[in-house]
Amino acid sequence: MRFPENIEQASMLVFDDAIPMGNFERLEIPLKRVNNLFLIEARIDSLEGNFIFDTGAPKLVLNKTYFRNWKLTNGSTAYGIGGAGTQVFTMSIDSLIIRELYFTDVQADVVNLGHIETAKGIKILGLLGANLFTDMEMVIDERNSKLILYKLDKEGERIFMGEVDTLIPDIEIPIELYNNIIFLGAEAGGKKLRFCFDSGAEINVLDNMVSNKVLNHFTLTNRAVLGGSSDQNVGVLRGELDFLIIDQDTLKNMPFVLTGLTNLETVYNTTLDGILGFPFLEKGLVIINTKKKKLYQYFYMEETR
């Protein structure tokens, strides 16, 4: 498994923290499905609407269409799987409110997300990125369309005492938090792989530079076009990995697209072999606790692996 070589430098690159506030210990947030994207209703200052729940984005991202008249500062150029995208602007918002959860003085990137709105046919105000949630335990329940957030004590234990979980997770694996992005290890073809966990990815992605020993287990089905938060599309090869080992469990016939991830590595300032997105989430309830540095998954009853 490949990791950043300079850990001291890595710690300096972490994005500004967004401090979660609100009078709750347990907060249940409905998730709306549009294809394989999860949407959350939230309010930015006086503007309310749909945001994509996107742990693959390090921070809050706003759609320039609805914030073009706000005070914006020039930023850098957006990169994604498809390469260079549109100009990135930055701004500071007074408040972000998600039910009883709220943030103040949040720094956000501002880009054009009109291509996502066009593709999905729905108004999207932005992306709720990872740094909004990593101070809390996240429970992502795709089957029941909800996100549950738990406030944690210093040891990473839930403050809320109203539930006792006696089930044993099917997957329990260490995670790494780097620049607010969650990374976990997996294995295929006898090779260790490093994936980022991305709740905003509609499909799993495998880097086309992985070992041939891994690619020998990839079965091509067709070609497709993949889009992202930038307005660039890229041609990909769609297929399946006959097995992917996470923890001690084997996930069979996992759908992936095969493409280059060099541009995404530039964004994350680290190396990765792939992205785990919706096809991973639909296999079972996922719990992420970054204070304990653990990801747990409980497979849905009828799920075949």
KEDRENZA-860736 format. One line per 5 residues: number of its first residue (from 1); for each residue x, z, y of N, C-alpha, C. Coordinates in Angstrom, 2 decimals. Layout:
% residues N
NUM> X:Z:Y:X:Z:Y:X:Z:Y; ...
END
This chain:
% residues 305
1> 0.85:0.00:-1.19:0.00:0.00:0.00:0.88:0.00:1.24; 0.55:-0.87:2.21:1.38:-1.00:3.39:0.83:-0.13:4.51; 1.72:0.59:5.18:1.34:1.45:6.28:2.24:1.17:7.48; 1.80:1.56:8.70:2.66:1.40:9.86:3.99:2.11:9.65; 5.07:1.47:10.08:6.38:2.04:9.87:6.68:3.17:10.87
6> 6.19:3.04:12.09:6.51:4.00:13.13:5.29:4.88:13.41; 5.20:6.03:12.73:4.04:6.89:12.86:3.98:7.50:14.26; 5.12:7.81:14.88:5.11:8.37:16.22:4.52:7.37:17.20; 4.89:6.11:17.06:4.34:5.09:17.93:2.85:4.93:17.68; 2.45:5.03:16.41:1.04:4.88:16.08:0.20:5.93:16.79
11> 0.68:7.17:16.85:-0.10:8.24:17.46:-0.29:8.02:18.95; 0.60:7.26:19.58:0.50:6.99:21.01:-0.50:5.89:21.31; -0.93:5.15:20.28:-1.78:4.00:20.49:-3.26:4.31:20.30; -3.58:5.58:19.98:-4.97:5.95:19.73:-5.78:5.79:21.01; -6.99:5.23:20.89:-7.83:5.02:22.05:-8.36:6.34:22.58
16> -8.78:6.34:23.86:-9.33:7.53:24.47:-10.49:8.05:23.64; -10.52:9.38:23.44:-11.60:9.99:22.68:-12.89:10.01:23.49; -13.99:9.78:22.82:-15.31:10.00:23.40:-15.84:11.29:22.80; -16.14:12.28:23.61:-16.49:13.60:23.11:-17.99:13.69:22.87; -18.42:13.88:21.61:-19.86:13.96:21.33:-20.42:15.29:21.80
21> -21.60:15.24:22.42:-22.27:16.44:22.88:-23.73:16.38:22.49; -24.39:17.53:22.54:-25.80:17.58:22.20:-26.13:18.83:21.41; -27.35:19.29:21.54:-27.78:20.53:20.90:-28.33:20.22:19.51; -27.43:19.95:18.56:-27.84:19.69:17.19:-26.68:20.05:16.27; -26.99:20.33:15.02:-25.99:20.47:13.96:-26.09:19.32:12.97
26> -27.32:18.82:12.81:-27.60:17.67:11.95:-28.48:16.71:12.72; -28.10:15.44:12.79:-28.88:14.46:13.54:-29.11:13.23:12.67; -30.38:12.88:12.48:-30.74:11.70:11.70:-31.11:10.56:12.64; -30.45:9.43:12.47:-30.63:8.27:13.35:-31.11:7.09:12.51; -32.27:6.52:12.85:-32.75:5.34:12.10:-31.81:4.15:12.29
31> -31.61:3.39:11.22:-30.85:2.15:11.26:-31.82:0.99:11.06; -31.80:0.05:12.00:-32.61:-1.16:11.85:-31.74:-2.25:11.24; -32.28:-2.98:10.26:-31.54:-4.05:9.61:-31.89:-5.39:10.22; -30.89:-6.15:10.60:-31.04:-7.55:10.95:-30.03:-8.29:10.09; -30.54:-8.98:9.06:-29.66:-9.53:8.03:-28.82:-8.38:7.45
36> -27.50:-8.48:7.52:-26.66:-7.40:6.99:-25.99:-6.59:8.09; -26.61:-6.58:9.27:-26.13:-5.74:10.36:-27.04:-4.54:10.53; -26.46:-3.40:10.95:-27.23:-2.21:11.26:-27.31:-2.06:12.78; -28.52:-1.87:13.29:-28.72:-1.67:14.72:-29.21:-0.25:14.99; -28.74:0.32:16.11:-29.14:1.65:16.56:-29.66:1.53:17.98
41> -30.78:2.19:18.26:-31.29:2.22:19.63:-30.54:3.28:20.43; -30.06:2.89:21.60:-29.32:3.82:22.45:-29.56:3.44:23.90; -29.14:4.32:24.82:-29.30:4.07:26.24:-27.98:4.22:26.97; -27.61:3.22:27.73:-26.45:3.26:28.62:-26.98:3.46:30.04; -26.70:4.64:30.61:-27.25:4.98:31.92:-28.75:4.71:31.89
46> -29.27:3.71:32.61:-30.71:3.47:32.64:-31.15:2.31:31.76; -30.21:1.70:31.03:-30.50:0.51:30.22:-30.59:0.90:28.75; -31.72:0.57:28.12:-31.97:0.97:26.73:-32.18:-0.25:25.86; -31.64:-0.19:24.62:-31.83:-1.30:23.71:-31.03:-1.15:22.43; -30.82:-2.28:21.73:-30.17:-2.29:20.42:-28.65:-2.43:20.54
51> -27.95:-1.63:19.73:-26.50:-1.71:19.60:-26.16:-1.85:18.12; -25.13:-2.64:17.81:-24.65:-2.75:16.43:-23.81:-1.53:16.10; -24.10:-0.89:14.97:-23.29:0.22:14.47:-22.06:-0.38:13.81; -20.89:-0.22:14.45:-19.72:-1.02:14.09:-18.46:-0.17:14.05; -18.15:0.39:12.87:-16.93:1.18:12.74:-15.67:0.32:12.73
56> -15.84:-1.00:12.71:-14.69:-1.89:12.82:-14.24:-2.10:14.25; -15.04:-1.66:15.21:-14.65:-1.68:16.63:-14.10:-0.31:16.98; -12.91:-0.23:17.56:-12.32:1.08:17.83:-13.10:1.92:18.84; -13.85:1.27:19.74:-14.52:2.00:20.82:-15.82:1.29:21.19; -16.49:1.80:22.20:-17.72:1.19:22.70:-17.43:-0.19:23.30
61> -18.24:-1.18:22.91:-18.14:-2.53:23.45:-19.50:-2.91:24.00; -19.54:-3.42:25.23:-20.79:-3.79:25.88:-20.89:-5.31:26.04; -22.12:-5.80:26.01:-22.39:-7.22:26.15:-22.39:-7.59:27.63; -21.49:-8.46:28.03:-21.34:-8.82:29.44:-22.63:-9.38:30.04; -23.48:-9.98:29.24:-24.73:-10.54:29.74:-25.53:-9.52:30.54
66> -25.49:-8.25:30.10:-26.32:-7.22:30.72:-25.53:-6.29:31.64; -24.22:-6.50:31.72:-23.39:-5.60:32.53:-22.51:-6.38:33.52; -22.81:-7.64:33.74:-21.96:-8.48:34.59:-21.98:-8.02:36.05; -23.05:-7.33:36.47:-23.16:-6.88:37.85:-22.67:-5.45:38.05; -22.10:-4.87:37.00:-21.55:-3.52:37.11:-20.09:-3.64:37.54
71> -19.48:-2.51:37.84:-18.09:-2.52:38.29:-17.17:-2.73:37.10; -16.61:-3.96:37.00:-15.77:-4.32:35.86:-14.32:-4.47:36.31; -13.41:-4.14:35.41:-11.97:-4.30:35.63:-11.44:-5.30:34.63; -10.58:-6.21:35.08:-10.01:-7.19:34.15:-9.21:-6.51:33.06; -9.38:-7.00:31.84:-8.62:-6.47:30.71:-7.77:-7.55:30.07
76> -7.72:-7.55:28.76:-6.90:-8.52:28.02:-7.79:-9.60:27.43; -7.28:-10.30:26.43:-8.05:-11.32:25.73:-8.50:-10.77:24.39; -9.77:-11.04:24.04:-10.31:-10.56:22.77:-9.77:-11.39:21.62; -9.41:-10.70:20.52:-9.01:-11.38:19.30:-9.89:-10.90:18.16; -10.09:-11.77:17.21:-10.83:-11.41:16.02:-10.35:-12.25:14.87
81> -11.11:-12.28:13.80:-10.73:-13.08:12.64:-10.59:-14.56:13.03; -11.44:-14.99:13.97:-11.42:-16.39:14.37:-10.34:-16.75:15.36; -9.55:-15.78:15.83:-8.49:-16.07:16.78:-8.83:-15.58:18.15; -8.20:-16.18:19.19:-8.41:-15.75:20.56:-9.85:-16.02:20.97; -10.45:-15.06:21.67:-11.82:-15.21:22.11:-11.93:-15.16:23.61
86> -12.94:-14.49:24.11:-13.22:-14.46:25.53:-12.43:-13.35:26.23; -12.43:-13.41:27.56:-11.79:-12.40:28.37:-12.48:-11.06:28.17; -11.68:-10.00:28.05:-12.20:-8.65:27.93:-12.12:-7.97:29.29; -13.23:-7.35:29.70:-13.25:-6.51:30.88:-13.43:-5.06:30.43; -13.18:-4.13:31.31:-13.37:-2.72:31.00:-14.23:-2.09:32.09
91> -14.91:-1.02:31.73:-15.71:-0.29:32.70:-15.92:1.13:32.19; -16.33:1.99:33.09:-16.66:3.37:32.75:-18.15:3.57:32.96; -18.81:4.14:31.96:-20.25:4.40:32.09:-20.47:5.89:32.24; -21.53:6.25:32.95:-21.81:7.66:33.19:-22.31:8.35:31.93; -23.18:7.67:31.18:-23.76:8.32:30.01:-24.14:7.32:28.94
96> -24.00:7.74:27.70:-24.46:7.03:26.51:-25.29:8.02:25.71; -26.55:7.68:25.44:-27.46:8.61:24.78:-28.01:7.97:23.51; -27.85:8.69:22.38:-28.41:8.27:21.09:-29.21:9.44:20.56; -30.50:9.44:20.84:-31.36:10.58:20.49:-30.80:11.86:21.11; -30.51:12.89:20.30:-30.00:14.14:20.87:-28.49:14.11:21.10
101> -27.83:13.05:20.66:-26.39:12.89:20.85:-26.14:12.17:22.17; -25.19:12.70:22.96:-24.87:11.99:24.19:-23.38:12.13:24.52; -22.91:11.19:25.33:-21.53:11.16:25.80:-21.55:10.92:27.31; -20.54:11.42:28.00:-20.42:11.17:29.43:-19.04:10.58:29.73; -18.98:9.81:30.83:-17.73:9.19:31.28:-17.03:8.45:30.13
106> -17.73:7.53:29.51:-17.21:6.79:28.37:-16.55:5.49:28.85; -15.36:5.22:28.34:-14.68:3.96:28.63:-15.15:2.90:27.63; -15.45:1.72:28.15:-15.98:0.65:27.28:-15.30:-0.67:27.60; -15.17:-1.50:26.57:-14.79:-2.90:26.76:-16.06:-3.70:27.00; -15.94:-4.78:27.76:-17.09:-5.63:28.06:-16.72:-7.07:27.70
111> -17.48:-7.66:26.78:-17.21:-9.04:26.34:-18.54:-9.78:26.22; -18.46:-11.05:26.01:-19.66:-11.87:25.81:-20.08:-11.80:24.35; -21.27:-11.27:24.09:-21.80:-11.18:22.73:-23.03:-12.09:22.55; -23.16:-13.05:23.46:-24.33:-13.92:23.40:-24.44:-14.71:22.11; -23.30:-15.06:21.51:-23.34:-15.84:20.26:-23.95:-15.04:19.12
116> -23.74:-13.70:19.13:-24.35:-12.86:18.09:-25.86:-12.80:18.31; -26.28:-12.64:19.57:-27.71:-12.62:19.89:-28.39:-13.92:19.45; -27.74:-15.03:19.72:-28.31:-16.32:19.34:-28.44:-16.44:17.82; -27.40:-16.01:17.12:-27.41:-16.11:15.65:-28.46:-15.20:15.03; -28.66:-14.01:15.61:-29.58:-13.04:15.01:-30.96:-13.06:15.64
121> -31.10:-13.72:16.79:-32.41:-13.80:17.42:-32.91:-12.49:17.96; -32.01:-11.64:18.44:-32.40:-10.33:18.95:-31.46:-9.92:20.07; -31.99:-9.20:21.04:-31.20:-8.72:22.18:-30.26:-7.61:21.72; -28.98:-7.75:22.00:-27.97:-6.77:21.59:-27.17:-6.36:22.82; -27.22:-5.09:23.16:-26.52:-4.58:24.35:-25.04:-4.34:24.10
126> -24.65:-4.15:22.84:-23.23:-3.90:22.58:-22.98:-3.41:21.17; -21.78:-2.88:20.97:-21.34:-2.34:19.68:-21.01:-0.87:19.86; -21.52:-0.03:18.97:-21.16:1.39:18.95:-19.95:1.55:18.04; -18.77:1.72:18.65:-17.52:1.73:17.90:-17.18:3.06:17.28; -16.07:3.06:16.54:-15.72:4.18:15.67:-15.46:5.47:16.41
131> -14.84:5.43:17.60:-14.45:6.69:18.24:-15.63:7.51:18.71; -16.84:6.95:18.68:-18.04:7.72:19.02:-18.46:8.65:17.90; -18.00:8.39:16.68:-18.53:9.11:15.51:-17.50:9.89:14.71; -16.21:9.65:14.93:-15.21:10.18:14.01:-14.98:11.69:14.14; -15.52:12.34:15.17:-15.44:13.79:15.25:-16.52:14.47:14.42
136> -17.43:13.69:13.85:-18.53:14.22:13.05:-18.47:13.63:11.65; -19.13:14.28:10.71:-19.27:13.68:9.39:-20.39:12.65:9.44; -20.10:11.45:8.94:-21.07:10.37:8.92:-21.62:10.19:7.50; -22.93:10.14:7.38:-23.59:9.81:6.13:-24.35:8.52:6.36; -23.92:7.44:5.71:-24.52:6.12:5.90:-25.35:5.80:4.66
141> -26.66:5.78:4.83:-27.59:5.57:3.71:-28.28:4.22:3.92; -27.69:3.18:3.34:-28.23:1.83:3.49:-29.62:1.72:2.88; -29.82:2.32:1.73:-31.09:2.19:1.01:-32.26:2.75:1.82; -32.03:3.85:2.52:-33.09:4.49:3.30:-32.96:4.24:4.80; -32.07:3.33:5.17:-31.93:2.87:6.55:-31.76:4.02:7.54
146> -30.75:4.85:7.30:-30.51:5.94:8.24:-29.03:6.33:8.25; -28.62:6.81:9.40:-27.30:7.39:9.62:-27.52:8.86:9.95; -26.84:9.74:9.22:-26.94:11.17:9.48:-25.59:11.66:9.96; -25.59:12.38:11.08:-24.37:12.93:11.65:-24.40:14.45:11.56; -23.28:15.03:11.13:-23.14:16.48:11.05:-22.00:16.93:11.94
151> -22.24:17.92:12.76:-21.15:18.55:13.49:-20.32:19.38:12.51; -19.01:19.46:12.77:-18.08:20.10:11.85:-17.34:21.25:12.52; -16.91:22.21:11.69:-16.04:23.27:12.22:-14.59:22.79:12.16; -13.66:23.65:12.48:-12.25:23.26:12.55:-11.69:22.83:11.20; -12.28:23.33:10.12:-11.83:22.97:8.77:-12.51:21.71:8.24
156> -13.40:21.14:9.04:-14.09:19.94:8.60:-15.34:20.21:7.78; -15.81:21.46:7.76:-17.03:21.80:7.04:-18.25:21.64:7.95; -19.36:21.26:7.36:-20.60:21.15:8.13:-21.01:22.51:8.70; -21.40:22.51:9.95:-21.95:23.72:10.56:-23.37:23.95:10.05; -24.10:22.88:9.81:-25.47:22.96:9.33:-25.50:23.50:7.91
161> -26.29:24.56:7.69:-26.31:25.24:6.39:-27.63:25.01:5.65; -28.44:24.06:6.08:-29.76:23.87:5.50:-29.77:23.06:4.22; -28.63:22.52:3.79:-28.58:21.70:2.59:-27.41:22.12:1.72; -27.61:22.07:0.41:-26.54:22.34:-0.54:-26.40:21.12:-1.44; -25.25:20.48:-1.40:-25.02:19.27:-2.18:-24.30:19.63:-3.48
166> -25.01:19.49:-4.60:-24.43:19.83:-5.90:-24.04:18.60:-6.70; -24.29:17.40:-6.16:-23.96:16.18:-6.87:-22.46:15.89:-6.79; -21.95:15.27:-7.83:-20.54:14.86:-7.84:-20.45:13.42:-7.40; -19.64:13.10:-6.38:-19.57:11.71:-5.91:-18.97:10.79:-6.95; -19.43:9.55:-6.97:-18.85:8.55:-7.87:-17.47:8.13:-7.38
171> -17.27:8.11:-6.07:-15.98:7.80:-5.47:-15.61:8.90:-4.50; -14.40:9.40:-4.61:-13.85:10.35:-3.64:-12.40:9.92:-3.39; -12.13:9.44:-2.19:-10.84:8.81:-1.95:-10.29:9.21:-0.59; -8.97:9.39:-0.48:-8.38:9.71:0.83:-8.53:8.53:1.78; -8.68:8.83:3.06:-8.72:7.79:4.08:-7.66:8.10:5.13
176> -7.30:7.07:5.87:-6.38:7.19:6.99:-7.11:6.74:8.24; -7.00:7.51:9.33:-7.57:7.12:10.61:-6.43:6.67:11.51; -6.46:5.39:11.87:-5.38:4.81:12.69:-6.02:4.02:13.81; -5.73:4.39:15.05:-6.38:3.77:16.22:-7.90:3.79:16.08; -8.40:4.90:15.56:-9.83:5.15:15.36:-10.47:4.31:14.25
181> -9.71:3.48:13.57:-10.24:2.67:12.48:-9.95:3.38:11.15; -10.93:3.31:10.24:-10.82:4.00:8.95:-10.23:3.03:7.92; -9.16:3.47:7.25:-8.50:2.67:6.21:-8.54:3.42:4.89; -8.68:2.67:3.79:-8.67:3.27:2.46:-7.98:2.33:1.50; -7.53:2.89:0.40:-6.81:2.13:-0.59:-7.71:1.64:-1.71
186> -7.34:0.52:-2.30:-8.03:-0.03:-3.46:-7.00:-0.76:-4.29; -7.44:-1.33:-5.41:-6.51:-2.03:-6.30:-7.21:-3.21:-6.95; -6.49:-4.31:-7.08:-6.98:-5.48:-7.81:-5.78:-6.23:-8.37; -5.90:-6.72:-9.58:-4.80:-7.45:-10.20:-3.54:-6.63:-10.33; -3.68:-5.33:-10.45:-2.51:-4.45:-10.55:-1.78:-4.23:-9.24
191> -2.35:-4.71:-8.11:-1.73:-4.57:-6.80:-2.54:-3.61:-5.94; -1.83:-2.74:-5.23:-2.48:-1.83:-4.29:-2.80:-2.58:-3.00; -4.00:-2.34:-2.49:-4.50:-3.03:-1.30:-4.95:-2.02:-0.26; -4.86:-2.42:0.99:-5.28:-1.56:2.10:-6.43:-2.24:2.84; -7.59:-1.57:2.83:-8.79:-2.11:3.46:-9.17:-1.25:4.65
196> -9.77:-1.90:5.67:-10.45:-1.12:6.70:-11.94:-1.08:6.35; -12.57:0.02:6.73:-14.00:0.20:6.49:-14.75:-0.21:7.75; -15.64:-1.19:7.63:-16.28:-1.78:8.80:-17.78:-1.90:8.57; -18.54:-0.97:9.18:-20.00:-1.00:9.01:-20.63:-2.19:9.73; -19.87:-2.87:10.59:-20.38:-4.04:11.30:-20.03:-5.36:10.64
201> -19.39:-5.31:9.47:-19.03:-6.54:8.74:-20.14:-6.88:7.76; -20.70:-8.08:7.88:-21.79:-8.46:7.00:-21.31:-8.87:5.62; -20.02:-9.10:5.47:-19.46:-9.51:4.18:-18.08:-8.87:4.04; -17.67:-8.63:2.81:-16.29:-8.19:2.57:-15.33:-9.34:2.84; -14.14:-9.01:3.31:-13.14:-10.02:3.63:-11.84:-9.69:2.91
206> -11.19:-10.71:2.35:-9.90:-10.55:1.69:-8.89:-11.46:2.39; -7.72:-10.91:2.71:-6.68:-11.69:3.37:-6.16:-12.76:2.41; -6.00:-13.97:2.93:-5.52:-15.05:2.07:-4.02:-14.96:1.76; -3.36:-13.93:2.32:-1.94:-13.75:2.04:-1.68:-12.68:0.97; -2.73:-12.19:0.31:-2.51:-11.20:-0.74:-1.80:-11.86:-1.92
211> -1.30:-11.03:-2.80:-0.55:-11.50:-3.96:-1.37:-12.45:-4.83; -0.69:-13.40:-5.44:-1.36:-14.30:-6.39:-1.97:-13.54:-7.55; -1.40:-12.37:-7.86:-1.97:-11.55:-8.93:-3.38:-11.08:-8.57; -3.63:-10.90:-7.26:-4.98:-10.57:-6.80:-5.85:-11.82:-6.77; -5.30:-12.91:-6.24:-6.07:-14.14:-6.12:-6.47:-14.71:-7.47
216> -5.72:-14.39:-8.52:-6.08:-14.83:-9.87:-7.43:-14.26:-10.31; -7.86:-13.19:-9.64:-9.14:-12.56:-9.98:-10.25:-12.95:-9.00; -9.94:-13.89:-8.09:-10.91:-14.36:-7.12:-11.49:-15.70:-7.60; -12.80:-15.76:-7.73:-13.48:-16.98:-8.15:-14.16:-17.62:-6.95; -13.77:-18.83:-6.61:-14.32:-19.54:-5.46:-15.71:-20.08:-5.79
221> -16.65:-19.90:-4.87:-17.99:-20.43:-5.05:-18.31:-21.53:-4.05; -17.95:-21.36:-2.78:-18.23:-22.39:-1.77:-17.47:-22.08:-0.49; -17.55:-22.99:0.46:-16.96:-22.78:1.77:-18.04:-22.33:2.74; -17.63:-21.57:3.78:-18.59:-21.06:4.75:-17.90:-20.93:6.10; -18.68:-20.57:7.11:-18.16:-20.32:8.45:-18.41:-18.87:8.78
226> -17.38:-18.19:9.28:-17.45:-16.77:9.58:-17.30:-16.56:11.08; -18.20:-15.77:11.65:-18.13:-15.43:13.07:-17.82:-13.95:13.23; -17.69:-13.52:14.50:-17.38:-12.12:14.78:-17.78:-11.76:16.18; -17.15:-10.70:16.75:-17.50:-10.26:18.09:-16.96:-11.19:19.16; -15.93:-11.99:18.82:-15.54:-13.06:19.74:-16.40:-14.28:19.43
231> -16.38:-15.29:20.31:-17.26:-16.44:20.09:-16.57:-17.55:19.30; -15.50:-17.21:18.59:-14.79:-18.19:17.77:-15.26:-18.08:16.31; -15.49:-19.21:15.67:-15.82:-19.24:14.26:-14.63:-19.76:13.47; -14.56:-19.40:12.20:-13.45:-19.84:11.37:-13.99:-20.20:9.99; -13.45:-21.27:9.41:-13.82:-21.65:8.06:-13.20:-20.71:7.04
236> -13.99:-20.32:6.04:-13.53:-19.39:5.02:-13.92:-19.90:3.65; -13.32:-19.34:2.63:-13.68:-19.60:1.24:-14.49:-18.41:0.74; -15.67:-18.69:0.22:-16.54:-17.63:-0.27:-16.45:-17.55:-1.78; -16.40:-16.31:-2.30:-16.33:-16.13:-3.74:-16.48:-14.69:-4.15; -15.94:-14.35:-5.31:-16.04:-12.99:-5.84:-14.71:-12.54:-6.42
241> -14.42:-11.25:-6.26:-13.37:-10.60:-7.04:-14.02:-10.06:-8.29; -13.46:-10.40:-9.45:-14.12:-9.95:-10.68:-14.09:-8.44:-10.83; -13.10:-7.78:-10.22:-13.16:-6.33:-10.16:-12.30:-5.82:-9.01; -12.74:-4.71:-8.44:-12.00:-4.00:-7.40:-12.04:-2.53:-7.76; -10.89:-1.92:-7.90:-10.82:-0.51:-8.29:-10.68:0.34:-7.03
246> -11.61:1.28:-6.86:-11.55:2.27:-5.78:-11.71:3.63:-6.41; -10.75:4.52:-6.12:-10.67:5.79:-6.84:-10.47:5.43:-8.32; -11.27:5.93:-9.21:-11.16:5.56:-10.62:-12.31:4.66:-11.06; -13.09:4.18:-10.09:-14.27:3.39:-10.43:-13.99:1.91:-10.21; -14.54:1.10:-11.09:-14.37:-0.35:-11.00:-15.64:-0.99:-10.48
251> -15.53:-1.67:-9.34:-16.66:-2.39:-8.77:-16.53:-3.85:-9.21; -17.49:-4.32:-9.98:-17.40:-5.65:-10.59:-18.07:-6.71:-9.72; -17.48:-7.91:-9.76:-18.06:-9.08:-9.11:-18.41:-8.81:-7.64; -17.46:-8.27:-6.91:-17.67:-7.95:-5.50:-17.54:-9.23:-4.66; -18.54:-9.53:-3.82:-18.46:-10.74:-2.99:-17.44:-10.56:-1.87
256> -16.64:-11.59:-1.64:-15.64:-11.60:-0.58:-15.59:-12.99:0.03; -15.14:-13.06:1.26:-14.66:-14.32:1.80:-13.16:-14.20:1.96; -12.49:-15.32:1.78:-11.02:-15.37:1.81:-10.60:-16.08:3.09; -9.82:-15.38:3.93:-9.35:-15.97:5.18:-8.15:-15.19:5.69; -7.51:-15.70:6.73:-6.36:-15.01:7.31:-6.79:-13.86:8.22
261> -6.04:-12.77:8.17:-6.36:-11.58:8.97:-5.27:-11.25:9.99; -4.40:-12.21:10.28:-3.30:-11.95:11.20:-3.79:-11.52:12.58; -4.82:-12.18:13.09:-5.32:-11.84:14.42:-5.93:-10.44:14.45; -6.61:-10.06:13.37:-7.19:-8.72:13.32:-6.09:-7.66:13.22; -5.02:-7.98:12.51:-3.88:-7.06:12.45:-3.29:-6.85:13.84
266> -3.31:-7.89:14.66:-2.83:-7.76:16.04:-3.72:-6.79:16.82; -5.02:-6.90:16.65:-5.95:-6.01:17.34:-5.73:-4.56:16.90; -5.64:-4.35:15.61:-5.50:-2.99:15.07:-4.07:-2.46:15.15; -3.12:-3.34:15.43:-1.70:-2.98:15.50:-1.23:-2.34:14.19; -1.67:-2.91:13.10:-1.27:-2.43:11.78:-1.53:-3.54:10.77
271> -1.19:-3.29:9.54:-1.40:-4.28:8.48:-2.61:-3.93:7.63; -3.25:-4.95:7.09:-4.37:-4.70:6.18:-4.53:-5.89:5.25; -5.15:-5.62:4.11:-5.37:-6.65:3.10:-6.81:-7.12:3.05; -7.69:-6.41:3.73:-9.08:-6.82:3.69:-9.99:-5.87:4.44; -11.28:-6.20:4.39:-12.33:-5.45:5.08:-13.43:-5.16:4.07
276> -13.88:-3.92:4.04:-15.04:-3.55:3.23:-16.22:-3.35:4.17; -17.27:-4.14:3.96:-18.43:-4.11:4.84:-19.72:-3.86:4.09; -20.76:-4.62:4.44:-22.10:-4.36:3.91:-22.17:-4.37:2.38; -21.53:-5.32:1.66:-21.65:-5.30:0.20:-21.14:-4.00:-0.43; -20.23:-3.32:0.25:-19.78:-2.01:-0.23:-20.82:-0.95:0.09
281> -21.40:-1.00:1.29:-22.39:0.00:1.70:-23.67:-0.08:0.86; -24.04:-1.27:0.42:-25.30:-1.39:-0.31:-25.19:-0.87:-1.75; -23.99:-0.54:-2.19:-23.83:0.00:-3.54:-24.19:1.48:-3.61; -24.11:2.18:-2.49:-24.44:3.60:-2.54:-24.22:4.29:-1.22; -24.79:5.49:-1.12:-24.65:6.31:0.07:-23.18:6.64:0.31
286> -22.71:6.46:1.54:-21.31:6.68:1.89:-21.21:7.84:2.87; -20.30:8.76:2.59:-20.01:9.89:3.48:-18.57:9.79:3.92; -18.35:9.90:5.23:-17.00:9.83:5.79:-16.73:11.09:6.60; -15.67:11.79:6.24:-15.27:13.00:6.94:-13.80:12.83:7.33; -13.56:12.48:8.60:-12.18:12.19:9.01:-11.35:13.46:9.18
291> -12.00:14.60:9.37:-11.22:15.85:9.45:-10.65:16.21:8.09; -11.41:15.97:7.04:-10.91:16.18:5.68:-10.15:14.97:5.16; -10.24:13.85:5.92:-9.60:12.60:5.54:-10.09:12.13:4.17; -11.42:12.11:4.02:-12.02:11.72:2.75:-13.21:10.80:2.98; -13.38:9.86:2.03:-14.58:9.04:1.93:-15.19:9.30:0.56
296> -16.50:9.53:0.54:-17.23:9.75:-0.70:-18.33:8.69:-0.80; -18.60:8.27:-2.03:-19.73:7.37:-2.25:-20.52:7.82:-3.46; -21.87:7.84:-3.29:-22.80:8.16:-4.37:-23.60:6.90:-4.66; -23.37:6.30:-5.81:-24.03:5.04:-6.13:-25.54:5.23:-6.24; -26.29:4.25:-5.75:-27.74:4.26:-5.94:-28.04:4.10:-7.42
301> -29.14:4.70:-7.86:-29.40:4.90:-9.29:-29.35:3.62:-10.09; -30.00:2.55:-9.61:-30.08:1.32:-10.40:-28.94:0.37:-10.13; -27.98:0.80:-9.27:-26.87:-0.09:-8.93:-25.98:-0.33:-10.12; -25.70:-1.58:-10.43:-24.75:-1.92:-11.48:-23.43:-2.27:-10.84; -22.35:-1.82:-11.44:-21.03:-2.03:-10.87:-20.27:-3.04:-11.68
END
